[in-house]
Amino acid sequence: MQVNLLITDNESIRQMNLSFRQIDEPTDVLSFPMLEYESPADFSSFREGDCSVFDPESGQLMLGDIVINAQRVISQAMEYGHSQRREFAFLIAHSFLHLTGFDHMEEEERAVMEERQRRIMDLLDIHRN
């Protein structure tokens, strides 16, 4: 699987947030999925070799882009009392779940996504202090 990662600052992510979401303020992370799923993480409809979803050079499934605001990583780590490493890993895990079709708009979705985030962080052995 292929994911593009961009680490940026408050102003650049504010501009992206305005451009793509019509929200004129910086955020901590943006996710830009390239795929649509019938259900979260259901990859069964993607056919190997389909150049619209698989990179023709690497053969990898292209999930999308993650944009992380480095300034927010620092401030949120301080605010939540944990390491920048933990905050950075959490934002990547959160965004990766969005790239694979998970969301948190409804209460049931939120609960599933939070549980998956927790499991990812546990697998990485990265915990809140």
C-alpha positions as CSV (number, residue, x, y, z in Angstrom):
1,M,0.0,0.0,0.0
2,Q,1.2,3.5,-0.8
3,V,0.5,6.6,1.3
4,N,2.0,10.0,0.7
5,L,2.9,12.0,3.8
6,L,3.4,15.8,4.0
7,I,4.5,17.5,7.2
8,T,3.7,21.2,7.1
9,D,3.0,24.2,9.3
10,N,-0.1,26.1,10.6
11,E,-0.3,28.5,7.6
12,S,0.0,25.8,4.9
13,I,-2.5,23.5,6.4
14,R,-4.9,26.4,7.0
15,Q,-4.7,27.1,3.3
16,M,-5.4,23.5,2.4
17,N,-8.2,23.3,5.0
18,L,-9.8,26.4,3.4
19,S,-9.3,25.1,-0.1
20,F,-10.6,21.6,0.4
21,R,-13.0,21.9,3.3
22,Q,-13.9,25.6,3.3
23,I,-12.7,25.9,6.9
24,D,-10.4,28.9,7.3
25,E,-8.3,27.7,10.3
26,P,-5.4,25.4,10.8
27,T,-6.0,21.8,11.9
28,D,-3.8,19.0,13.1
29,V,-4.2,16.6,10.2
30,L,-5.9,16.2,6.9
31,S,-6.6,13.0,5.1
32,F,-7.2,12.7,1.3
33,P,-8.4,9.2,0.5
34,M,-8.0,8.1,-3.1
35,L,-10.4,5.2,-2.8
36,E,-14.0,4.6,-1.9
37,Y,-15.0,1.5,0.0
38,E,-18.2,-0.4,0.2
39,S,-17.4,-0.9,3.9
40,P,-14.3,0.3,5.8
41,A,-11.1,-1.6,4.9
42,D,-12.9,-3.8,2.3
43,F,-10.3,-4.1,-0.4
44,S,-12.2,-6.8,-2.3
45,S,-13.5,-4.6,-5.1
46,F,-10.0,-3.4,-6.2
47,R,-8.5,-5.4,-9.0
48,E,-4.7,-5.8,-9.2
49,G,-3.4,-4.0,-12.2
50,D,-6.1,-1.3,-12.3
51,C,-4.0,1.8,-13.0
52,S,-6.6,4.0,-11.4
53,V,-6.0,2.4,-7.9
54,F,-2.6,0.7,-8.2
55,D,0.6,2.5,-8.9
56,P,1.8,1.2,-12.3
57,E,5.5,1.4,-11.3
58,S,5.3,-0.2,-7.9
59,G,2.1,-2.2,-8.1
60,Q,1.1,-0.9,-4.7
61,L,-2.5,0.1,-3.9
62,M,-2.6,3.9,-3.6
63,L,-4.5,4.9,-0.5
64,G,-4.1,8.6,-0.6
65,D,-2.4,11.5,1.2
66,I,-1.8,12.5,4.8
67,V,-0.9,16.1,5.8
68,I,0.3,16.7,9.3
69,N,0.8,20.0,11.0
70,A,4.1,19.9,12.9
71,Q,3.2,22.9,15.0
72,R,0.1,21.2,16.2
73,V,2.0,18.0,16.9
74,I,4.2,20.0,19.3
75,S,1.4,22.0,21.0
76,Q,-1.0,19.0,21.3
77,A,1.7,16.8,22.8
78,M,2.3,19.5,25.4
79,E,-1.5,20.0,26.0
80,Y,-2.2,16.3,26.4
81,G,1.0,15.6,28.4
82,H,2.6,13.0,26.2
83,S,5.5,12.9,23.7
84,Q,5.6,14.4,20.3
85,R,6.3,10.9,19.0
86,R,3.0,9.7,20.5
87,E,1.1,12.6,19.0
88,F,2.7,12.1,15.6
89,A,2.0,8.4,15.6
90,F,-1.6,8.9,16.7
91,L,-2.3,11.4,14.0
92,I,-0.9,9.1,11.4
93,A,-2.9,6.2,12.7
94,H,-6.1,8.3,12.7
95,S,-5.5,9.6,9.2
96,F,-4.6,6.1,7.9
97,L,-7.9,4.8,9.2
98,H,-9.6,7.6,7.2
99,L,-7.7,6.5,4.1
100,T,-9.0,3.0,4.5
101,G,-12.7,4.1,4.8
102,F,-13.2,4.6,8.5
103,D,-14.9,7.7,9.8
104,H,-16.2,9.2,13.1
105,M,-19.2,11.2,12.1
106,E,-21.7,8.9,13.8
107,E,-21.4,7.6,17.3
108,E,-21.1,3.9,16.2
109,E,-18.4,4.9,13.7
110,R,-16.6,6.9,16.3
111,A,-16.5,4.0,18.7
112,V,-15.1,1.6,16.0
113,M,-12.5,4.1,14.9
114,E,-11.4,4.9,18.5
115,E,-11.0,1.2,19.2
116,R,-8.9,0.7,16.1
117,Q,-6.8,3.7,16.9
118,R,-6.2,2.2,20.4
119,R,-5.2,-1.2,18.9
120,I,-2.8,0.4,16.5
121,M,-1.1,2.4,19.2
122,D,-0.9,-0.7,21.4
123,L,0.7,-2.7,18.6
124,L,3.2,0.1,18.2
125,D,3.7,0.1,21.9
126,I,3.1,3.8,22.0
127,H,1.0,4.9,25.0
128,R,-0.1,8.0,26.7
129,N,2.1,8.9,29.6
